């Protein structure tokens, strides 16, 4: 039997790829049904399929090429106050208010916020739907931990913005794991599902529900944060300014005159004129961008700075003093410093290098500097 030809690849790199990353992408290119791969400048290693990759297939779905946090993404909303309104005393009140209003992990049943009906269609398997109705309901409008965050930022005119990064919490991983059990092994640790099969239809339905759930959860988080900002600063959210995007999904899209299943894992859709949010680290600039619709990139973009150091390496290298120096101009909960070392700015790539590497893919429409950062641990 002849060896399968590798799918074409296009890369936008901020630095040379590590060997492990290169080998993982090589395995993806050789997988059945994969017809095109685009590598973003924030690419880094992850289980199964690297983060920072868009891959198009003709008739197969790869749950690993979406990942567990289905629908994970960004929401940015402007306010009607200046960032200068936030002084040290008010920043302390905001951080305290956010910690009460937006838990990191789960809510008590008496304070649970119900997801809107649009995200509550029954999932395809009773086990998954039980998770949606129970544990997922208690995690709706919670932030999560790791690289998920809520940040207040100042734009070039000094206007205060809210930015949220969160995902589908327990729901996305449950969907991924359920369908990986039904998927077919295709070699090198990859698993695939035929689109035109019952598991294929089930995955697309359930992943779509998780994606909608994650978007609704971010909007609910924003509303809770808006109440805190109203109480402390007298601020209102300007929803007409909102930019919403996600970076873990699969969707049927037309590229080169052909309908393809485009998987994005840590990659943001960036069609021509489409606005997106490109976060840096918790101590660096972030950007609002507009897509250029670049065909070879499958109309995709990086989803952020991307990790430079693994969490283990960051915890070994970064000290609390390093974190305090890197966060000198940003309010955050310093009592959590020992648990935030793996999220230090130096653990991430330079977001400016990412932007330079992908100037074919997006253009900057707004630059924002961090003022206050709230993370769950």
C-alpha positions in Angstrom: 0.0 0.0 0.0 1.4 3.4 -1.0 2.1 5.9 1.7 -0.5 8.7 2.0 0.6 12.1 0.8 0.8 14.8 3.4 -1.8 17.6 3.4 -0.4 21.0 2.3 0.7 23.2 5.1 1.1 27.0 5.5 2.8 28.5 8.6 3.0 31.9 10.2 5.7 31.6 12.9 7.0 34.0 15.5 9.8 31.5 16.2 11.1 28.2 14.9 8.9 25.3 15.8 10.1 22.9 18.5 10.8 19.3 17.3 7.8 17.9 19.3 5.5 20.5 17.7 6.8 19.8 14.2 6.3 16.1 14.7 2.8 16.5 16.0 1.8 18.6 13.0 3.4 16.1 10.7 1.1 13.4 12.2 -1.9 15.6 11.7 -1.0 16.3 8.0 -0.9 12.5 7.4 -4.2 11.7 9.0 -7.1 10.5 6.8 -9.3 13.2 5.3 -7.0 16.1 6.3 -6.6 18.3 3.2 -5.0 21.4 4.5 -3.3 22.6 7.7 -2.5 26.2 8.8 -0.1 26.9 11.7 -0.5 30.1 13.7 2.3 32.1 15.4 1.2 31.1 18.9 1.5 27.4 18.2 2.6 25.2 21.1 2.4 21.6 22.1 -0.8 20.0 23.5 -2.2 16.5 23.7 -3.3 15.0 20.4 -3.2 18.2 18.2 -1.2 21.3 18.9 -2.8 24.5 20.1 -2.5 27.2 17.4 -3.6 25.1 14.5 -6.4 25.1 11.9 -7.0 21.9 10.0 -9.5 21.2 7.2 -10.9 17.8 6.4 -13.2 16.5 3.7 -15.3 13.9 5.5 -13.8 13.2 8.9 -14.2 15.0 12.3 -11.2 15.0 14.7 -12.4 15.8 18.3 -8.7 16.2 19.3 -8.3 19.0 16.7 -11.0 21.0 18.6 -9.9 20.0 22.1 -11.8 19.6 25.3 -12.7 23.3 26.0 -15.1 23.5 23.1 -16.2 27.1 22.4 -13.5 28.6 24.6 -13.1 32.2 23.5 -13.1 35.9 24.1 -15.6 38.6 24.8 -14.6 42.3 24.9 -17.1 45.1 25.9 -16.4 48.8 26.3 -17.7 50.9 29.2 -18.7 54.5 29.5 -16.0 55.5 32.0 -12.3 56.3 31.8 -9.7 53.9 33.1 -8.4 56.7 35.2 -11.5 56.3 37.4 -9.9 53.2 38.8 -7.6 54.0 41.7 -6.1 51.6 44.3 -9.0 51.7 46.7 -11.6 51.2 43.9 -9.4 48.4 42.3 -9.5 46.6 45.7 -13.2 46.9 45.8 -13.5 45.7 42.2 -11.3 42.6 42.8 -13.3 41.8 46.0 -16.6 42.2 44.1 -15.5 40.1 41.2 -14.4 37.2 43.4 -17.9 37.1 45.0 -19.8 37.6 41.8 -17.8 35.4 39.5 -16.5 32.2 41.2 -13.6 30.4 39.5 -14.9 26.8 39.9 -18.6 26.4 40.7 -21.6 28.0 42.2 -23.7 26.9 45.1 -27.2 25.6 44.0 -29.0 28.6 45.6 -26.9 31.1 43.6 -26.7 29.3 40.3 -27.4 31.3 37.2 -29.5 29.4 34.7 -28.2 29.2 31.1 -30.6 30.7 28.5 -32.9 28.3 26.7 -31.0 28.6 23.5 -28.1 26.6 25.1 -30.3 24.0 26.7 -31.3 21.7 23.8 -30.9 18.1 25.0 -27.6 16.6 24.2 -27.4 13.4 22.2 -26.7 11.0 25.0 -28.4 10.8 28.4 -25.1 10.8 30.2 -24.1 14.1 28.5 -27.4 15.7 29.1 -27.3 14.8 32.8 -23.9 16.7 33.0 -25.5 19.7 31.2 -28.4 19.8 33.6 -26.4 19.3 36.8 -22.7 20.0 37.1 -22.6 22.3 34.0 -25.4 24.3 35.3 -23.5 25.0 38.5 -20.4 26.1 36.5 -22.3 28.4 34.2 -21.0 32.0 34.5 -17.9 30.8 36.4 -14.5 31.8 35.1 -12.4 28.6 35.3 -8.7 28.6 36.1 -5.4 28.3 34.2 -5.2 30.9 31.5 -8.9 32.0 31.8 -9.2 35.5 33.1 -11.3 38.7 33.4 -9.4 41.9 32.7 -10.0 45.6 32.8 -8.1 47.5 30.1 -7.5 51.0 28.8 -7.6 51.8 25.1 -5.6 54.5 23.4 -8.1 57.1 24.4 -8.1 56.0 28.0 -11.6 54.3 27.8 -12.1 51.4 30.2 -12.8 48.0 28.5 -13.8 44.6 29.9 -12.2 41.5 28.4 -13.1 37.9 29.3 -11.5 34.6 28.4 -13.4 31.5 29.4 -14.9 28.4 27.9 -17.4 25.5 28.2 -16.1 24.3 31.6 -17.2 20.8 32.3 -19.4 20.4 29.3 -16.8 20.6 26.5 -14.5 17.9 28.0 -17.4 15.6 28.6 -18.4 15.9 24.9 -14.9 15.3 23.7 -14.3 12.3 25.9 -17.7 10.7 25.0 -17.0 10.9 21.3 -13.4 9.8 21.6 -14.7 6.5 22.9 -16.8 6.2 19.7 -14.1 7.4 17.3 -11.9 5.3 15.1 -8.1 5.1 15.8 -6.3 6.3 12.7 -2.7 6.0 14.0 -0.3 8.1 16.0 -2.7 8.6 18.8 -5.3 10.3 16.6 -9.0 9.4 16.5 -11.6 10.3 13.8 -15.3 10.1 13.3 -17.0 9.9 9.9 -19.2 13.0 9.3 -21.9 10.9 7.7 -22.4 8.6 10.7 -24.6 8.7 13.9 -21.5 9.6 16.1 -20.6 12.3 13.6 -24.0 13.9 13.7 -24.0 13.6 17.5 -20.7 15.2 17.9 -21.5 18.1 15.7 -24.8 18.7 17.6 -23.3 18.4 21.0 -20.1 20.4 20.2 -22.4 23.1 18.8 -24.4 23.1 22.1 -21.1 23.4 24.1 -20.0 26.3 21.9 -23.3 28.2 22.4 -23.1 27.4 26.1 -19.6 28.9 26.4 -20.7 32.1 24.5 -23.7 32.5 26.8 -21.5 31.9 29.9 -19.1 34.7 28.9 -22.0 37.1 28.4 -23.4 36.2 31.8 -19.9 36.8 33.3 -19.8 40.2 31.7 -23.2 41.1 33.1 -22.1 40.1 36.6 -18.9 42.1 36.1 -21.0 45.0 34.9 -22.9 45.0 38.2 -19.6 45.3 40.1 -18.4 48.1 37.9 -21.7 49.9 38.3 -21.5 49.6 42.1 -17.8 50.7 42.4 -17.3 53.1 39.4 -20.9 54.0 38.3 -20.0 52.5 35.0 -22.2 50.9 32.4 -21.3 48.3 29.7 -21.7 49.5 26.1 -22.9 46.3 24.5 -23.0 47.9 21.1 -19.2 47.8 21.2 -19.0 44.1 22.0 -16.6 41.8 20.1 -17.3 38.0 20.6 -15.2 35.2 19.2 -14.1 31.7 20.0 -11.1 29.6 19.1 -11.9 25.9 19.8 -14.5 24.7 17.3 -15.3 22.8 14.1 -17.5 24.3 11.4 -18.4 23.6 7.8 -16.9 26.4 5.7 -16.3 27.0 2.0 -12.6 27.3 1.0 -11.3 27.3 -2.6 -14.8 26.5 -3.8 -15.0 23.4 -1.7 -17.0 22.7 1.5 -14.6 21.6 4.3 -14.8 20.8 7.9 -12.5 23.4 9.5 -11.2 22.5 12.9 -9.6 25.3 15.0 -7.8 24.6 18.2 -6.4 27.7 19.7 -7.0 29.5 16.4 -9.5 32.3 15.8 -11.6 32.7 12.7 -10.5 35.8 10.8 -12.7 36.3 7.7 -12.3 39.5 5.8 -13.6 42.4 8.0 -14.4 40.1 10.9 -13.5 41.5 14.3 -11.6 39.5 16.9 -9.9 39.7 20.2 -6.2 38.9 20.6 -5.1 38.8 24.2 -1.5 39.0 25.4 -0.5 37.9 28.9 -1.8 39.3 32.1 0.8 42.0 32.1 1.1 42.8 28.4 -0.9 44.6 25.7 -3.9 43.0 24.1 -5.5 43.9 20.7 -8.7 44.1 18.9 -8.1 43.0 15.3 -9.9 42.7 12.0 -9.5 39.6 9.8 -8.1 39.8 6.3 -9.6 36.5 5.2 -6.4 35.0 4.1 -7.2 31.8 2.1 -4.0 29.8 2.9 -4.6 30.3 6.6 -8.2 29.0 6.2 -9.3 32.5 7.2 -7.7 32.0 10.7 -5.6 33.9 13.2 -3.7 33.2 16.3 -5.8 33.3 19.4 -3.3 35.0 21.7 0.3 35.2 22.7 0.7 31.4 23.2 2.8 29.8 25.9 6.6 30.1 25.9 7.2 28.0 29.0 5.2 25.0 30.1 3.5 25.4 33.4 6.0 23.2 35.1 8.9 25.2 33.7 7.3 28.5 34.6 6.8 27.4 38.2 10.4 26.4 38.4 11.8 29.6 36.8 9.5 32.4 37.9 9.6 33.8 41.4 7.0 35.9 43.3 9.4 38.8 43.0 9.5 38.3 39.2 5.7 38.2 39.0 5.5 41.4 41.1 7.9 43.2 38.8 6.2 42.0 35.6 2.8 43.1 37.0 4.0 46.4 38.4 1.4 48.5 36.6 -1.5 46.1 36.9 -3.8 45.5 39.9 -4.3 41.9 40.9 -4.8 39.8 44.0 -1.2 39.6 45.3 -2.3 36.9 47.9 -2.7 34.5 45.0 0.9 35.2 43.7 2.3 31.7 44.7 -0.4 30.1 42.6 -0.1 32.5 39.6 3.6 31.9 38.8 2.7 29.7 35.8 0.6 32.6 34.4 3.3 35.2 34.7 3.9 37.4 31.6 7.3 35.8 31.0 5.7 32.4 30.6 4.1 33.6 27.4 5.4 34.6 24.0 5.7 38.3 23.0 2.2 39.2 21.6 3.9 41.9 19.4 6.0 39.2 17.7 2.8 37.2 17.1 1.2 40.2 15.5 4.2 40.8 13.2 4.2 37.2 12.2 0.6 37.2 11.1 0.3 40.6 9.5 -1.1 38.8 6.4 -3.9 37.5 8.6 -5.2 40.4 10.7 -4.8 44.2 11.2 -5.0 46.0 14.5 -8.0 48.2 15.1 -7.4 48.9 18.9 -4.6 48.5 21.4 -5.3 47.9 25.0 -3.1 47.9 28.1 -4.1 45.9 31.2 -5.2 47.9 34.3 -6.7 45.1 36.5 -6.6 41.4 36.2 -8.8 38.8 37.9 -7.9 35.1 37.6 -9.3 32.1 39.2 -7.0 29.4 40.8 
